Amino acid sequence: MSTHWYALHCKPHKEACVAGQLGLHQIEFFYPAYEVRPINPRSQKIKPFFPGYLFVHLELGSTGSAILKWMPGTVGLVDFDNIPASVPDNLITAIRQRVQMLLNGGRTSARFKPGEAVQVVEGPLSGLKGIIDLNLSGSQRVRVLLKLLGERFTRVELPTSVIEPIKQP
């Protein structure tokens, strides 16, 4: 049998506790989180990128899902019709790379200013030009005004990773 990645659903605010337990059981896991400086010194200083979820890498045939379902702080593996849903390896790799980029001071939505000319460089809208309308609060997304149909501008919300500023000569 081979190992796969699975999403493990945790009870609210128990991700760090579950991560510790997975380590004790020697189960490989991925807990993407970042450090914050809260106003209240008693509140959590580590926040998960995916609240309520961790990723575990294991062979279900030998480990079984019961240990994960009954582990304190967990709800169980994410499943569909009682069949645990595996997460593709390339998706975990992409999440790791994106989290690392963000932790190393990657792009933030504040990089773009309202009124700035941009071009979409990835995805189905690639090649279209537009104007930044709004930086969306608390996320890596912006609202862009794109000319999609004739002369009318259409508001489109996009991740900052798929747009680049247009270089002015």
C-alpha positions as CSV (number, residue, x, y, z in Angstrom):
1,M,0.0,0.0,0.0
2,S,1.1,3.6,-0.5
3,T,0.9,6.7,1.7
4,H,-1.4,9.6,0.8
5,W,-2.2,13.0,2.2
6,Y,-5.5,13.5,4.0
7,A,-7.2,16.5,5.5
8,L,-7.9,15.9,9.3
9,H,-10.8,17.9,10.7
10,C,-10.1,19.3,14.2
11,K,-12.3,20.8,16.8
12,P,-12.1,24.6,17.1
13,H,-8.8,26.0,18.2
14,K,-7.3,22.5,18.7
15,E,-5.0,22.4,15.7
16,A,-1.7,22.8,17.7
17,C,-2.8,20.3,20.3
18,V,-3.6,17.7,17.6
19,A,-0.3,18.4,15.9
20,G,1.5,17.6,19.2
21,Q,-0.5,14.3,19.5
22,L,0.3,13.4,15.9
23,G,4.0,13.9,16.6
24,L,3.7,11.6,19.6
25,H,2.1,8.9,17.5
26,Q,4.9,9.5,14.9
27,I,2.4,10.4,12.2
28,E,3.7,12.8,9.5
29,F,1.6,15.9,9.4
30,F,1.6,19.4,7.9
31,Y,0.3,22.2,10.0
32,P,0.6,25.5,8.1
33,A,0.4,28.3,10.6
34,Y,1.8,31.8,11.2
35,E,2.7,33.9,14.3
36,V,0.7,36.9,15.3
37,R,1.1,39.5,18.0
38,P,-2.3,39.7,19.7
39,I,-3.4,42.6,21.9
40,N,-4.6,40.2,24.6
41,P,-1.5,38.4,25.9
42,R,-3.6,35.3,26.7
43,S,-4.9,34.8,23.2
44,Q,-3.3,32.4,20.7
45,K,0.0,33.6,19.2
46,I,0.0,31.0,16.4
47,K,-2.9,31.1,13.9
48,P,-3.5,28.3,11.4
49,F,-3.8,29.1,7.7
50,F,-6.6,26.5,7.5
51,P,-8.6,26.9,10.8
52,G,-10.0,23.5,11.9
53,Y,-7.8,21.4,9.6
54,L,-4.4,19.7,9.4
55,F,-2.9,17.5,6.8
56,V,-1.7,14.0,7.6
57,H,0.5,11.7,5.5
58,L,-0.1,8.0,6.1
59,E,-1.1,4.7,4.9
60,L,-4.7,4.2,6.0
61,G,-4.5,0.4,5.6
62,S,-1.8,0.1,8.3
63,T,-2.7,3.1,10.5
64,G,-6.5,3.1,10.2
65,S,-8.7,6.1,10.5
66,A,-10.1,5.2,13.9
67,I,-6.9,6.5,15.7
68,L,-7.5,9.8,14.0
69,K,-11.2,9.9,14.7
70,W,-10.9,9.2,18.4
71,M,-7.8,11.3,19.0
72,P,-8.7,14.1,21.5
73,G,-9.3,17.4,19.6
74,T,-10.2,15.7,16.3
75,V,-13.4,15.2,14.4
76,G,-12.0,12.7,11.9
77,L,-10.7,12.6,8.4
78,V,-12.6,14.6,5.7
79,D,-14.5,12.0,3.8
80,F,-17.2,11.6,1.2
81,D,-19.7,8.8,1.6
82,N,-17.5,7.4,4.4
83,I,-14.5,7.2,2.1
84,P,-11.6,9.4,3.3
85,A,-10.7,11.9,0.6
86,S,-7.0,12.0,-0.3
87,V,-5.3,15.3,-1.1
88,P,-3.0,15.2,-4.1
89,D,0.7,15.5,-3.4
90,N,1.1,18.4,-5.8
91,L,-1.5,20.4,-3.9
92,I,0.4,19.9,-0.6
93,T,3.6,20.9,-2.4
94,A,1.9,24.0,-3.8
95,I,0.4,24.9,-0.3
96,R,3.9,24.5,1.3
97,Q,5.5,26.8,-1.3
98,R,2.7,29.4,-1.0
99,V,2.9,29.4,2.8
100,Q,6.7,29.6,2.7
101,M,6.4,32.6,0.3
102,L,3.9,34.3,2.6
103,L,6.0,33.7,5.7
104,N,9.1,35.1,3.9
105,G,7.4,38.4,3.2
106,G,5.7,37.5,-0.1
107,R,3.3,39.8,-1.9
108,T,0.6,41.5,0.0
109,S,-2.5,43.0,-1.5
110,A,-1.3,46.4,-0.2
111,R,1.3,46.2,-3.0
112,F,-1.2,47.5,-5.4
113,K,-2.8,51.0,-5.2
114,P,-6.3,51.8,-6.3
115,G,-6.2,53.2,-9.9
116,E,-3.0,51.3,-10.7
117,A,-2.9,49.7,-14.2
118,V,-2.4,45.9,-14.0
119,Q,-2.4,42.9,-16.3
120,V,-3.6,39.4,-15.6
121,V,-0.7,37.0,-16.1
122,E,-2.2,33.6,-15.2
123,G,-5.5,31.8,-15.5
124,P,-8.4,32.1,-17.9
125,L,-8.3,35.9,-17.9
126,S,-4.6,36.0,-18.8
127,G,-3.6,38.9,-21.0
128,L,-6.5,41.2,-20.0
129,K,-5.6,44.6,-18.7
130,G,-7.4,46.4,-15.9
131,I,-7.3,48.9,-13.1
132,I,-7.1,48.1,-9.4
133,D,-10.4,49.1,-7.8
134,L,-9.9,47.9,-4.2
135,N,-7.5,45.9,-1.9
136,L,-9.7,43.4,-0.2
137,S,-9.3,43.4,3.6
138,G,-7.4,40.6,5.3
139,S,-6.6,38.6,2.2
140,Q,-4.3,38.3,-0.8
141,R,-7.0,39.4,-3.2
142,V,-7.9,42.6,-5.0
143,R,-10.8,43.8,-6.9
144,V,-9.9,44.7,-10.5
145,L,-11.9,46.6,-13.1
146,L,-11.5,44.7,-16.4
147,K,-12.9,45.5,-19.8
148,L,-14.5,42.2,-20.6
149,L,-17.5,43.0,-22.8
150,G,-17.1,45.9,-25.1
151,E,-16.6,49.3,-23.3
152,R,-18.0,48.3,-19.9
153,F,-15.8,47.6,-17.0
154,T,-16.5,44.5,-14.9
155,R,-15.5,44.1,-11.3
156,V,-13.5,40.9,-10.8
157,E,-11.9,39.6,-7.6
158,L,-8.5,38.1,-8.2
159,P,-5.6,36.8,-6.1
160,T,-2.6,39.1,-6.2
161,S,-0.5,36.2,-7.5
162,V,-2.1,36.3,-10.9
163,I,-1.7,40.0,-11.6
164,E,1.3,42.2,-12.3
165,P,1.6,46.0,-12.6
166,I,1.9,47.3,-16.1
167,K,5.3,48.9,-16.6
168,Q,5.0,52.5,-17.7
169,P,7.7,53.7,-20.2
